[in-house]
Structure formats: C-alpha cells, structure tokens
Amino acid sequence: MPSVEQLRQELKDAKQEVRNLTVMGMRPDLSPEKREIIRQLERSARAEVMLRHKALDWQIDQDGKTC
C-alpha cells in the first residue's frame, strides 16, 4: 500500500499533467486532429486526478482508523 506522501505526490503530478495538456490545447497552430487528441488526453488526465484524489482520501481515512 502506498504511503500518504506518495499518493500526494502522484496527485500533484497528475494535476500538473492536466495543466500541461490544457496549455498545449491552447496553441493556435495545432491541427484539429491534434487538438482533439490533446482534448482526449486532458479528459483522461482529469479522470486520473479524480481517482488519485479518491485514493488519497481513502488512505488518509484508513490511516485514521488504525491510530
């Protein structure tokens, strides 16, 4: 089971990925196909953030129950 600190770092990294993809999607020189791919990647990264947030909340809850 990953530690709370490891889960926090993974959540932080996933949020950074969302920010990077958001900025990439704003580039005016992108073709419509590339823009759509980046949009899909951003959507996937946002889903990852939600799941990582749930994992972190669960782990914090579990740690609180064992103390």
Protein Blocks (a to p, Z undefined) as FASTA:
>chain_A
ZZfklmmmmmmmmmmmmmmmmmmmmpmkbcfklmmmmmmmmmmmmmmmmmmmmmmmmmmm
mmmmmZZ
